[in-house]
Amino acid sequence: EFSPEQAVADLVEGLELERTNAQLWCLYLEFSSWHMSQDELQLLCSAALKNAQSYDLFWTVRK
């Protein structure tokens, strides 16, 4: 059974191991954006772009 909370926890664990993985950041941003304030999301996007410089990530952040 799918659990959004478990998916986010798995993504966090993956990002702890691979901070520069743009695909993980994109997925994490997609899942996290649903329950974050604009300020929290902006900080997360900045961290993602700093750690994983990727055009895929840039377009995910721009959505």
Backbone hydrogen bonds, N-H to C=O, Kabsch-Sander energy under -0.5 kcal/mol:
donor,donor_aa,acceptor,acceptor_aa,energy
7,A,3,S,-2.4
8,V,4,P,-2.4
9,A,5,E,-2.3
10,D,6,Q,-2.6
11,L,7,A,-2.3
12,V,8,V,-2.6
13,E,9,A,-2.2
14,G,10,D,-2.3
15,L,11,L,-2.6
16,E,12,V,-1.9
17,L,13,E,-1.1
18,E,14,G,-2.3
21,N,18,E,-1.8
22,A,20,T,-1.0
25,W,21,N,-1.9
26,C,22,A,-2.6
27,L,23,Q,-2.2
28,Y,24,L,-2.7
29,L,25,W,-2.8
30,E,26,C,-2.2
31,F,27,L,-2.4
32,S,28,Y,-2.8
33,S,29,L,-2.1
34,W,31,F,-0.7
35,H,32,S,-1.5
36,M,33,S,-0.6
41,L,37,S,-2.6
42,Q,38,Q,-2.4
43,L,39,D,-2.0
44,L,40,E,-2.2
45,C,41,L,-2.6
46,S,42,Q,-2.2
47,A,43,L,-2.2
48,A,44,L,-2.5
49,L,45,C,-2.6
50,K,46,S,-2.1
51,N,47,A,-2.3
52,A,48,A,-2.8
54,S,52,A,-0.9
58,F,54,S,-2.2
59,W,55,Y,-2.3
60,T,56,D,-1.6
61,V,57,L,-2.5
62,R,58,F,-1.7
63,K,59,W,-0.7
63,K,60,T,-0.7
